[in-house]
Amino acid sequence: MPGVRTVWLLGSDRSLDVLCEALRGEGAEVDRLGPPQVQSWLEQVNAGQTPSSLPSLLVASASLAWAEDGRLLRTLAERQPWRFLPLVVVADAEDPTLCDRSYDLGAAGWVVIPVDDVDAHEASQTFARYWLRTTLLPEIGPAARL
């Protein structure tokens, strides 16, 4: 398994709190971006700016991913190197329509984190183990930024 993975959690939903704890438990470096930070970041993405260090995985709350009719998903799907990074949408309930639309726009997954604390904890641990232990995540280097 590669070294420490960086995961960006996008949104402020409660389900991301539990997920953050599980990802850190698997050794990930987790950065949280609330709606104002995501708005600023998307402006930078649209301007063609890329940070010096990219995350290995993006995780967005469904409410944030689908704000402004999916602006986050649409923007990342159109921009390099972002379109090569896996983005998983996290929801607290099933929504087949938004799930299908998320996949249509390039999401790597749609995961339901239950509202119940015990189930949320278990689902979050399963998510963290899957994405950090068993999934080979892309290594996006400087060449991909051109």
Contacts in CASP RR format, 6 or more apart in sequence:
PFRMAT RR
TARGET T0000
AUTHOR 0000-0000-0000
METHOD contacts of the structure
MODEL  1
MPGVRTVWLLGSDRSLDVLCEALRGEGAEVDRLGPPQVQSWLEQVNAGQT
PSSLPSLLVASASLAWAEDGRLLRTLAERQPWRFLPLVVVADAEDPTLCD
RSYDLGAAGWVVIPVDDVDAHEASQTFARYWLRTTLLPEIGPAARL
1 132 0 8 1.000
1 133 0 8 1.000
2 137 0 8 1.000
2 139 0 8 1.000
4 27 0 8 1.000
4 28 0 8 1.000
4 29 0 8 1.000
5 27 0 8 1.000
5 28 0 8 1.000
5 29 0 8 1.000
5 56 0 8 1.000
5 57 0 8 1.000
5 132 0 8 1.000
5 137 0 8 1.000
6 28 0 8 1.000
6 29 0 8 1.000
6 30 0 8 1.000
6 31 0 8 1.000
6 53 0 8 1.000
6 54 0 8 1.000
6 55 0 8 1.000
6 56 0 8 1.000
6 57 0 8 1.000
7 23 0 8 1.000
7 28 0 8 1.000
7 29 0 8 1.000
7 30 0 8 1.000
7 31 0 8 1.000
7 55 0 8 1.000
7 56 0 8 1.000
7 57 0 8 1.000
7 58 0 8 1.000
7 59 0 8 1.000
7 131 0 8 1.000
8 30 0 8 1.000
8 31 0 8 1.000
8 32 0 8 1.000
8 33 0 8 1.000
8 55 0 8 1.000
8 57 0 8 1.000
8 58 0 8 1.000
8 59 0 8 1.000
9 16 0 8 1.000
9 19 0 8 1.000
9 20 0 8 1.000
9 23 0 8 1.000
9 30 0 8 1.000
9 31 0 8 1.000
9 32 0 8 1.000
9 33 0 8 1.000
9 59 0 8 1.000
9 60 0 8 1.000
10 33 0 8 1.000
10 34 0 8 1.000
10 38 0 8 1.000
10 58 0 8 1.000
10 59 0 8 1.000
10 60 0 8 1.000
10 61 0 8 1.000
10 64 0 8 1.000
10 65 0 8 1.000
10 72 0 8 1.000
11 32 0 8 1.000
11 33 0 8 1.000
11 34 0 8 1.000
11 35 0 8 1.000
11 38 0 8 1.000
11 60 0 8 1.000
11 61 0 8 1.000
11 63 0 8 1.000
11 64 0 8 1.000
12 34 0 8 1.000
12 35 0 8 1.000
12 61 0 8 1.000
12 64 0 8 1.000
13 61 0 8 1.000
13 62 0 8 1.000
13 63 0 8 1.000
13 64 0 8 1.000
13 90 0 8 1.000
13 92 0 8 1.000
14 92 0 8 1.000
15 61 0 8 1.000
15 90 0 8 1.000
15 91 0 8 1.000
15 92 0 8 1.000
15 113 0 8 1.000
15 115 0 8 1.000
15 120 0 8 1.000
15 124 0 8 1.000
16 32 0 8 1.000
16 59 0 8 1.000
16 61 0 8 1.000
16 90 0 8 1.000
18 113 0 8 1.000
18 117 0 8 1.000
18 120 0 8 1.000
18 121 0 8 1.000
18 124 0 8 1.000
19 59 0 8 1.000
19 90 0 8 1.000
19 113 0 8 1.000
19 124 0 8 1.000
19 127 0 8 1.000
19 128 0 8 1.000
20 30 0 8 1.000
20 32 0 8 1.000
21 124 0 8 1.000
22 121 0 8 1.000
22 124 0 8 1.000
22 125 0 8 1.000
22 127 0 8 1.000
22 128 0 8 1.000
23 30 0 8 1.000
23 124 0 8 1.000
23 128 0 8 1.000
23 131 0 8 1.000
23 132 0 8 1.000
24 30 0 8 1.000
25 128 0 8 1.000
26 128 0 8 1.000
26 129 0 8 1.000
26 132 0 8 1.000
26 133 0 8 1.000
27 132 0 8 1.000
28 128 0 8 1.000
28 132 0 8 1.000
31 55 0 8 1.000
33 41 0 8 1.000
34 64 0 8 1.000
35 64 0 8 1.000
35 67 0 8 1.000
38 64 0 8 1.000
38 72 0 8 1.000
42 71 0 8 1.000
42 72 0 8 1.000
42 75 0 8 1.000
45 75 0 8 1.000
45 76 0 8 1.000
45 79 0 8 1.000
45 82 0 8 1.000
46 75 0 8 1.000
46 79 0 8 1.000
48 79 0 8 1.000
50 81 0 8 1.000
50 145 0 8 1.000
54 81 0 8 1.000
54 85 0 8 1.000
54 140 0 8 1.000
54 141 0 8 1.000
55 85 0 8 1.000
56 85 0 8 1.000
56 137 0 8 1.000
56 138 0 8 1.000
56 139 0 8 1.000
57 85 0 8 1.000
57 86 0 8 1.000
57 87 0 8 1.000
57 88 0 8 1.000
57 131 0 8 1.000
57 137 0 8 1.000
58 76 0 8 1.000
58 85 0 8 1.000
58 86 0 8 1.000
58 87 0 8 1.000
58 88 0 8 1.000
59 87 0 8 1.000
59 88 0 8 1.000
59 90 0 8 1.000
60 72 0 8 1.000
60 73 0 8 1.000
60 87 0 8 1.000
60 88 0 8 1.000
60 89 0 8 1.000
60 90 0 8 1.000
61 89 0 8 1.000
61 90 0 8 1.000
61 91 0 8 1.000
62 89 0 8 1.000
62 90 0 8 1.000
62 91 0 8 1.000
62 92 0 8 1.000
62 95 0 8 1.000
62 98 0 8 1.000
62 102 0 8 1.000
62 110 0 8 1.000
64 72 0 8 1.000
65 72 0 8 1.000
65 73 0 8 1.000
65 87 0 8 1.000
65 89 0 8 1.000
65 102 0 8 1.000
65 107 0 8 1.000
66 73 0 8 1.000
66 98 0 8 1.000
66 101 0 8 1.000
66 102 0 8 1.000
70 105 0 8 1.000
73 87 0 8 1.000
73 89 0 8 1.000
73 102 0 8 1.000
73 105 0 8 1.000
73 106 0 8 1.000
73 107 0 8 1.000
74 105 0 8 1.000
75 82 0 8 1.000
76 82 0 8 1.000
76 83 0 8 1.000
76 85 0 8 1.000
76 87 0 8 1.000
77 83 0 8 1.000
77 105 0 8 1.000
77 106 0 8 1.000
80 144 0 8 1.000
80 145 0 8 1.000
81 140 0 8 1.000
81 141 0 8 1.000
81 144 0 8 1.000
81 145 0 8 1.000
83 106 0 8 1.000
84 138 0 8 1.000
84 140 0 8 1.000
84 144 0 8 1.000
85 138 0 8 1.000
85 140 0 8 1.000
86 108 0 8 1.000
86 109 0 8 1.000
86 131 0 8 1.000
86 135 0 8 1.000
86 137 0 8 1.000
86 138 0 8 1.000
87 106 0 8 1.000
87 107 0 8 1.000
87 108 0 8 1.000
87 109 0 8 1.000
88 107 0 8 1.000
88 108 0 8 1.000
88 109 0 8 1.000
88 110 0 8 1.000
88 111 0 8 1.000
88 127 0 8 1.000
88 131 0 8 1.000
89 98 0 8 1.000
89 99 0 8 1.000
89 102 0 8 1.000
89 107 0 8 1.000
89 109 0 8 1.000
89 110 0 8 1.000
89 111 0 8 1.000
90 111 0 8 1.000
90 112 0 8 1.000
90 113 0 8 1.000
91 98 0 8 1.000
91 99 0 8 1.000
91 110 0 8 1.000
91 111 0 8 1.000
91 112 0 8 1.000
91 113 0 8 1.000
92 112 0 8 1.000
92 113 0 8 1.000
92 114 0 8 1.000
92 115 0 8 1.000
93 112 0 8 1.000
94 112 0 8 1.000
98 110 0 8 1.000
99 110 0 8 1.000
102 109 0 8 1.000
102 110 0 8 1.000
103 109 0 8 1.000
103 110 0 8 1.000
111 123 0 8 1.000
111 127 0 8 1.000
112 123 0 8 1.000
113 120 0 8 1.000
113 123 0 8 1.000
113 124 0 8 1.000
113 127 0 8 1.000
114 120 0 8 1.000
114 123 0 8 1.000
131 137 0 8 1.000
END
